[in-house]
Amino acid sequence: MPIVSLKVMPMGVGTSVSRYIARVVALLEAHGYKPEVTPDTTVIQVSDLSEVGAIVRMVHDELYSMGVPRVVTIVMIDDRRDVEEASPEEMVQKVLRKVEEERKNVKGDVHGVM
């Protein structure tokens, strides 16, 4: 199932946008998605790519209803079909396990950078 990363940027509402992102997350949850919030995106898993346009439209309409004058959204889709996709949480856990393994192989001073 495709993983969709949404970077939603409410414009014209000041520098703090957490209230608007919280509404987007609640809206996605209300529609049966399980959003994973990161510092700059919200990640969901969809059953079909045809959902993405409707999700973006729903998010924009909701933010406009809150008085946001402009919404900019960046969408990134990870659609893998050669194997059954894991959930976003499982994918993160897999990477974290590999990070633990790789920490044993990394030395401190790399080309004078650290």
N, CA, C and O atoms as a DFTB+ gen file, in Angstrom:
456 C
 N C O
     1  1       0.845      -1.179       0.000
     2  2       0.000       0.000       0.000
     3  2       0.890       1.242       0.000
     4  3       1.872       1.307       0.740
     5  1       0.551       2.204      -0.815
     6  2       1.380       3.407      -0.929
     7  2       1.480       4.202       0.376
     8  3       0.524       4.305       1.146
     9  1       2.663       4.753       0.589
    10  2       2.907       5.647       1.712
    11  2       2.896       7.064       1.141
    12  3       3.576       7.340       0.152
    13  1       2.132       7.957       1.756
    14  2       1.995       9.321       1.278
    15  2       2.486      10.274       2.360
    16  3       2.043      10.225       3.508
    17  1       3.406      11.137       1.965
    18  2       3.925      12.158       2.857
    19  2       3.355      13.489       2.417
    20  3       3.537      13.909       1.274
    21  1       2.658      14.156       3.339
    22  2       2.033      15.450       3.042
    23  2       2.735      16.538       3.844
    24  3       2.796      16.474       5.071
    25  1       3.256      17.519       3.154
    26  2       3.788      18.710       3.818
    27  2       2.783      19.806       3.541
    28  3       2.721      20.341       2.434
    29  1       2.001      20.136       4.543
    30  2       0.928      21.115       4.408
    31  2       1.386      22.414       5.064
    32  3       1.749      22.439       6.240
    33  1       1.360      23.491       4.282
    34  2       1.831      24.778       4.783
    35  2       0.723      25.821       4.681
    36  3       0.496      26.382       3.609
    37  1       0.023      26.087       5.803
    38  2      -0.965      27.167       5.812
    39  2      -0.226      28.502       5.718
    40  3       0.675      28.767       6.514
    41  1      -0.596      29.332       4.766
    42  2       0.081      30.617       4.541
    43  2      -0.824      31.766       4.968
    44  3      -2.046      31.706       4.832
    45  1      -0.195      32.804       5.484
    46  2      -0.944      34.005       5.853
    47  2      -1.590      33.933       7.216
    48  3      -2.513      34.693       7.507
    49  1      -1.107      33.010       8.075
    50  2      -1.704      32.852       9.405
    51  2      -0.685      33.068      10.519
    52  3      -0.965      32.783      11.684
    53  1       0.490      33.568      10.165
    54  2       1.527      33.780      11.168
    55  2       2.525      32.635      11.178
    56  3       2.461      31.724      10.353
    57  1       3.443      32.700      12.124
    58  2       4.527      31.711      12.147
    59  2       4.144      30.409      12.836
    60  3       4.734      29.372      12.536
    61  1       3.192      30.426      13.733
    62  2       2.777      29.202      14.414
    63  2       1.611      28.556      13.663
    64  3       0.538      29.146      13.536
    65  1       1.833      27.348      13.173
    66  2       0.792      26.668      12.403
    67  2       0.346      25.360      13.057
    68  3      -0.396      24.590      12.447
    69  1       0.786      25.100      14.286
    70  2       0.477      23.819      14.936
    71  2      -1.025      23.575      15.057
    72  3      -1.474      22.434      14.945
    73  1      -1.799      24.620      15.282
    74  2      -3.262      24.473      15.385
    75  2      -3.841      23.906      14.091
    76  3      -4.740      23.066      14.126
    77  1      -3.333      24.362      12.964
    78  2      -3.838      23.927      11.670
    79  2      -3.388      22.499      11.346
    80  3      -4.155      21.706      10.800
    81  1      -2.154      22.187      11.683
    82  2      -1.655      20.829      11.448
    83  2      -2.403      19.847      12.344
    84  3      -2.720      18.735      11.920
    85  1      -2.685      20.253      13.579
    86  2      -3.465      19.392      14.480
    87  2      -4.837      19.091      13.880
    88  3      -5.331      17.969      13.991
    89  1      -5.451      20.090      13.243
    90  2      -6.748      19.880      12.606
    91  2      -6.623      18.902      11.444
    92  3      -7.482      18.039      11.261
    93  1      -5.550      19.033      10.655
    94  2      -5.324      18.116       9.539
    95  2      -5.184      16.691      10.056
    96  3      -5.767      15.767       9.489
    97  1      -4.424      16.505      11.117
    98  2      -4.224      15.164      11.684
    99  2      -5.555      14.600      12.174
   100  3      -5.880      13.446      11.893
   101  1      -6.325      15.402      12.901
   102  2      -7.630      14.947      13.393
   103  2      -8.568      14.607      12.238
   104  3      -9.323      13.637      12.315
   105  1      -8.524      15.391      11.183
   106  2      -9.350      15.141      10.004
   107  2      -8.975      13.813       9.345
   108  3      -9.848      13.026       8.980
   109  1      -7.689      13.575       9.199
   110  2      -7.236      12.304       8.614
   111  2      -7.672      11.121       9.479
   112  3      -8.124      10.099       8.963
   113  1      -7.532      11.268      10.790
   114  2      -7.965      10.200      11.705
   115  2      -9.465       9.952      11.580
   116  3      -9.911       8.805      11.584
   117  1     -10.235      11.019      11.470
   118  2     -11.690      10.891      11.350
   119  2     -12.097      10.152      10.083
   120  3     -13.192       9.595      10.004
   121  1     -11.204      10.151       9.088
   122  2     -11.474       9.442       7.836
   123  2     -10.790       8.081       7.773
   124  3     -10.676       7.489       6.700
   125  1     -10.336       7.587       8.917
   126  2      -9.812       6.229       9.008
   127  2      -8.330       6.058       8.745
   128  3      -7.838       4.930       8.726
   129  1      -7.599       7.157       8.541
   130  2      -6.157       7.051       8.332
   131  2      -5.450       7.073       9.683
   132  3      -6.017       7.501      10.688
   133  1      -4.222       6.611       9.692
   134  2      -3.405       6.610      10.905
   135  2      -2.179       7.493      10.659
   136  3      -1.094       6.989      10.370
   137  1      -2.358       8.810      10.776
   138  2      -1.263       9.714      10.455
   139  2      -0.098       9.593      11.431
   140  3      -0.282       9.432      12.638
   141  1       1.095       9.675      10.875
   142  2       2.319       9.737      11.674
   143  2       2.892      11.132      11.443
   144  3       3.262      11.486      10.324
   145  1       2.959      11.910      12.506
   146  2       3.415      13.285      12.415
   147  2       4.925      13.330      12.621
   148  3       5.451      12.757      13.575
   149  1       5.613      14.016      11.715
   150  2       7.044      14.254      11.852
   151  2       7.220      15.771      11.995
   152  3       6.242      16.509      11.884
   153  1       8.438      16.247      12.237
   154  2       8.605      17.700      12.388
   155  2       8.170      18.522      11.177
   156  3       7.814      19.690      11.332
   157  1       8.189      17.940       9.976
   158  2       7.809      18.758       8.821
   159  2       6.839      18.105       7.852
   160  3       6.501      18.707       6.833
   161  1       6.380      16.893       8.136
   162  2       5.392      16.250       7.267
   163  2       4.443      15.396       8.099
   164  3       4.687      15.120       9.273
   165  1       3.369      14.993       7.463
   166  2       2.449      14.019       8.043
   167  2       2.399      12.853       7.058
   168  3       2.184      13.044       5.861
   169  1       2.599      11.650       7.577
   170  2       2.694      10.464       6.734
   171  2       1.486       9.576       6.979
   172  3       1.114       9.309       8.121
   173  1       0.874       9.118       5.876
   174  2      -0.246       8.179       5.970
   175  2      -0.034       7.065       4.953
   176  3       0.748       7.192       4.011
   177  1      -0.741       5.993       5.169
   178  2      -0.750       4.882       4.206
   179  2      -2.134       4.859       3.580
   180  3      -3.144       4.938       4.281
   181  1      -2.176       4.748       2.253
   182  2      -3.449       4.689       1.540
   183  2      -3.576       3.336       0.864
   184  3      -2.573       2.687       0.567
   185  1      -4.796       2.917       0.624
   186  2      -4.980       1.628      -0.046
   187  2      -4.840       1.747      -1.555
   188  3      -4.536       0.766      -2.233
   189  1      -5.064       2.963      -2.089
   190  2      -4.982       3.160      -3.531
   191  2      -4.580       4.608      -3.823
   192  3      -4.977       5.530      -3.110
   193  1      -3.792       4.790      -4.870
   194  2      -3.335       6.132      -5.233
   195  2      -4.475       7.084      -5.570
   196  3      -4.315       8.300      -5.469
   197  1      -5.599       6.557      -5.962
   198  2      -6.729       7.416      -6.313
   199  2      -7.234       8.223      -5.118
   200  3      -7.955       9.203      -5.304
   201  1      -6.874       7.837      -3.912
   202  2      -7.302       8.553      -2.708
   203  2      -6.560       9.870      -2.515
   204  3      -7.074      10.782      -1.867
   205  1      -5.366       9.976      -3.068
   206  2      -4.484      11.098      -2.749
   207  2      -5.103      12.442      -3.121
   208  3      -5.082      13.371      -2.313
   209  1      -5.641      12.561      -4.306
   210  2      -6.259      13.816      -4.722
   211  2      -7.404      14.215      -3.805
   212  3      -7.532      15.383      -3.437
   213  1      -8.230      13.253      -3.439
   214  2      -9.356      13.547      -2.555
   215  2      -8.880      13.969      -1.169
   216  3      -9.489      14.834      -0.539
   217  1      -7.801      13.366      -0.696
   218  2      -7.250      13.735       0.615
   219  2      -6.742      15.174       0.588
   220  3      -7.029      15.955       1.495
   221  1      -5.987      15.520      -0.451
   222  2      -5.452      16.879      -0.561
   223  2      -6.598      17.879      -0.633
   224  3      -6.554      18.917       0.028
   225  1      -7.607      17.584      -1.414
   226  2      -8.772      18.486      -1.528
   227  2      -9.465      18.646      -0.184
   228  3      -9.842      19.756       0.192
   229  1      -9.637      17.545       0.545
   230  2     -10.285      17.573       1.850
   231  2      -9.488      18.439       2.831
   232  3     -10.064      19.241       3.567
   233  1      -8.164      18.274       2.837
   234  2      -7.300      19.049       3.730
   235  2      -7.379      20.530       3.388
   236  3      -7.519      21.367       4.280
   237  1      -7.289      20.858       2.103
   238  2      -7.360      22.258       1.698
   239  2      -8.711      22.870       2.083
   240  3      -8.764      23.967       2.638
   241  1      -9.787      22.166       1.790
   242  2     -11.118      22.685       2.121
   243  2     -11.259      22.934       3.619
   244  3     -11.839      23.937       4.034
   245  1     -10.734      22.029       4.422
   246  2     -10.813      22.185       5.880
   247  2     -10.037      23.411       6.342
   248  3     -10.532      24.185       7.161
   249  1      -8.833      23.593       5.827
   250  2      -8.033      24.748       6.229
   251  2      -8.662      26.057       5.762
   252  3      -8.635      27.051       6.487
   253  1      -9.226      26.062       4.559
   254  2      -9.915      27.266       4.095
   255  2     -11.109      27.580       4.998
   256  3     -11.406      28.747       5.253
   257  1     -11.791      26.545       5.478
   258  2     -12.942      26.765       6.368
   259  2     -12.506      27.356       7.707
   260  3     -13.322      27.934       8.424
   261  1     -11.218      27.214       8.047
   262  2     -10.670      27.786       9.280
   263  2     -10.157      29.208       9.061
   264  3      -9.632      29.826       9.987
   265  1     -10.305      29.728       7.842
   266  2      -9.886      31.089       7.567
   267  2      -8.482      31.229       6.996
   268  3      -7.983      32.346       6.860
   269  1      -7.835      30.113       6.660
   270  2      -6.506      30.187       6.061
   271  2      -6.667      30.739       4.638
   272  3      -7.449      30.197       3.856
   273  1      -5.937      31.811       4.291
   274  2      -6.116      32.402       2.964
   275  2      -5.387      31.671       1.835
   276  3      -5.756      31.790       0.667
   277  1      -4.354      30.918       2.193
   278  2      -3.576      30.233       1.159
   279  2      -2.991      28.960       1.756
   280  3      -2.516      28.965       2.892
   281  1      -3.024      27.860       0.987
   282  2      -2.473      26.585       1.437
   283  2      -1.536      26.058       0.361
   284  3      -1.904      25.962      -0.809
   285  1      -0.328      25.719       0.771
   286  2       0.633      25.093      -0.123
   287  2       0.871      23.681       0.403
   288  3       1.162      23.497       1.585
   289  1       0.749      22.692      -0.467
   290  2       0.941      21.301      -0.066
   291  2       1.919      20.620      -1.012
   292  3       1.804      20.717      -2.234
   293  1       2.878      19.933      -0.420
   294  2       3.819      19.119      -1.186
   295  2       3.492      17.665      -0.876
   296  3       3.380      17.280       0.288
   297  1       3.341      16.861      -1.921
   298  2       2.992      15.447      -1.762
   299  2       4.140      14.590      -2.278
   300  3       4.640      14.801      -3.383
   301  1       4.551      13.622      -1.467
   302  2       5.537      12.636      -1.900
   303  2       4.908      11.260      -1.709
   304  3       4.351      10.965      -0.651
   305  1       5.001      10.432      -2.728
   306  2       4.378       9.104      -2.693
   307  2       5.445       8.036      -2.857
   308  3       6.257       8.084      -3.781
   309  1       5.429       7.074      -1.949
   310  2       6.304       5.901      -2.034
   311  2       5.390       4.725      -2.349
   312  3       4.665       4.245      -1.477
   313  1       5.425       4.266      -3.583
   314  2       4.529       3.204      -4.048
   315  2       5.383       2.034      -4.521
   316  3       5.938       2.071      -5.619
   317  1       5.487       1.026      -3.718
   318  2       6.294      -0.139      -4.052
   319  2       5.374      -1.321      -4.330
   320  3       4.472      -1.609      -3.545
   321  1       5.603      -2.001      -5.447
   322  2       4.703      -3.090      -5.831
   323  2       5.400      -4.432      -5.985
   324  3       4.752      -5.430      -6.298
   325  1       6.722      -4.471      -5.770
   326  2       7.434      -5.739      -5.933
   327  2       7.359      -6.611      -4.683
   328  3       7.599      -7.816      -4.755
   329  1       7.029      -6.015      -3.540
   330  2       6.829      -6.756      -2.295
   331  2       5.660      -6.122      -1.555
   332  3       5.248      -5.005      -1.870
   333  1       5.133      -6.830      -0.581
   334  2       4.066      -6.248       0.227
   335  2       4.672      -5.207       1.150
   336  3       5.591      -5.499       1.914
   337  1       4.151      -3.994       1.072
   338  2       4.679      -2.887       1.867
   339  2       4.393      -3.104       3.348
   340  3       3.340      -3.614       3.732
   341  1       5.354      -2.705       4.159
   342  2       5.157      -2.682       5.600
   343  2       4.436      -1.381       5.957
   344  3       4.325      -0.477       5.129
   345  1       3.952      -1.297       7.183
   346  2       3.336      -0.055       7.641
   347  2       4.437       0.980       7.847
   348  3       5.606       0.615       7.976
   349  1       4.085       2.263       7.879
   350  2       5.107       3.282       8.127
   351  2       5.876       3.025       9.434
   352  3       7.087       3.237       9.496
   353  1       5.178       2.576      10.457
   354  2       5.823       2.297      11.738
   355  2       6.838       1.167      11.609
   356  3       7.939       1.245      12.153
   357  1       6.462       0.122      10.888
   358  2       7.381      -1.005      10.681
   359  2       8.602      -0.581       9.876
   360  3       9.712      -1.048      10.131
   361  1       8.400       0.297       8.913
   362  2       9.516       0.778       8.102
   363  2      10.506       1.566       8.963
   364  3      11.719       1.414       8.819
   365  1       9.983       2.402       9.851
   366  2      10.843       3.182      10.738
   367  2      11.608       2.260      11.679
   368  3      12.805       2.447      11.895
   369  1      10.930       1.278      12.232
   370  2      11.594       0.344      13.140
   371  2      12.714      -0.422      12.442
   372  3      13.757      -0.676      13.045
   373  1      12.512      -0.786      11.203
   374  2      13.547      -1.490      10.439
   375  2      14.788      -0.616      10.289
   376  3      15.913      -1.087      10.457
   377  1      14.575       0.651       9.973
   378  2      15.710       1.571       9.831
   379  2      16.413       1.759      11.176
   380  3      17.642       1.760      11.235
   381  1      15.649       1.916      12.247
   382  2      16.259       2.109      13.565
   383  2      17.101       0.906      13.986
   384  3      18.149       1.071      14.609
   385  1      16.649      -0.302      13.650
   386  2      17.465      -1.492      13.946
   387  2      18.777      -1.444      13.173
   388  3      19.832      -1.783      13.709
   389  1      18.711      -1.026      11.925
   390  2      19.933      -0.922      11.111
   391  2      20.854       0.180      11.622
   392  3      22.076       0.052      11.542
   393  1      20.282       1.257      12.143
   394  2      21.100       2.330      12.724
   395  2      21.899       1.771      13.902
   396  3      23.089       2.052      14.039
   397  1      21.253       0.994      14.734
   398  2      21.955       0.387      15.874
   399  2      23.123      -0.465      15.399
   400  3      24.204      -0.411      15.986
   401  1      22.926      -1.244      14.353
   402  2      24.003      -2.067      13.795
   403  2      25.128      -1.196      13.261
   404  3      26.302      -1.485      13.495
   405  1      24.782      -0.131      12.543
   406  2      25.779       0.718      11.902
   407  2      26.566       1.569      12.886
   408  3      27.700       1.951      12.597
   409  1      25.993       1.871      14.034
   410  2      26.724       2.656      15.038
   411  2      28.027       1.969      15.442
   412  3      28.993       2.631      15.819
   413  1      28.047       0.670      15.364
   414  2      29.252      -0.090      15.715
   415  2      30.343       0.110      14.675
   416  3      31.523      -0.065      14.978
   417  1      29.965       0.474      13.451
   418  2      30.911       0.592      12.350
   419  2      31.399       2.012      12.097
   420  3      32.358       2.206      11.349
   421  1      30.769       2.993      12.695
   422  2      31.097       4.388      12.409
   423  2      32.148       4.878      13.398
   424  3      32.025       4.686      14.608
   425  1      33.179       5.512      12.857
   426  2      34.237       6.101      13.674
   427  2      33.924       7.576      13.892
   428  3      33.175       8.168      13.114
   429  1      34.481       8.174      14.929
   430  2      34.187       9.559      15.290
   431  2      34.614      10.614      14.310
   432  3      33.780      11.411      13.881
   433  1      35.892      10.661      13.929
   434  2      36.398      11.757      13.100
   435  2      36.410      11.357      11.645
   436  3      37.284      10.606      11.212
   437  1      35.450      11.850      10.884
   438  2      35.333      11.507       9.471
   439  2      35.799      12.706       8.640
   440  3      35.105      13.720       8.563
   441  1      36.945      12.590       8.036
   442  2      37.490      13.647       7.172
   443  2      37.563      15.001       7.872
   444  3      37.374      16.041       7.240
   445  1      37.835      14.988       9.162
   446  2      37.987      16.232       9.899
   447  2      36.683      16.958      10.148
   448  3      36.705      18.091      10.629
   449  1      35.544      16.348       9.839
   450  2      34.254      17.015      10.001
   451  2      33.777      16.960      11.440
   452  3      33.184      17.916      11.940
   453  1      34.031      15.858      12.097
   454  2      33.548      15.730      13.483
   455  2      34.667      15.881      14.474
   456  3      34.438      15.801      15.681
